[in-house]
Amino acid sequence: MAQGDTILPLCPPHCCPCCYGIDFSTRGELIACQYTVEEVEEFIGLDSLCYLSLSGMLEATKLEQNGFCLACFDGKYPIQSEEGFSKLCLE
């Protein structure tokens, strides 16, 4: 990316794997799990990376907050999966 670039994702960083169908099943696939915001900025070549906060994302929906699965953001899984379970188990 060119100097002076900023990225403003419309969600918090994804730091936990998702076993519910989103296409990342390990922490190794998630840059936010492995590096700080500053390290990601440097790796991508950004001047600024500003994630939306979890509360800001939920507030923007104007919906009841208890109806969302937030496991990929906060690691609080509504249903604990079995060890070794992954998105590939049914393929």
HELIX and SHEET records of a PDB file:
HELIX    1   1 ARG A   27  GLU A   29  5                                   3    
HELIX    2   2 ILE A   31  GLN A   34  1                                   4    
HELIX    3   3 VAL A   37  ILE A   44  1                                   8    
HELIX    4   4 LEU A   54  THR A   61  1                                   8    
HELIX    5   5 GLN A   65  GLY A   67  5                                   3    
HELIX    6   6 ALA A   71  ASP A   74  1                                   4    
SHEET    1   A 2 THR A   6  ILE A   7  0                                        
SHEET    2   A 2 SER A  48  LEU A  49  1                                        
END                                                                             
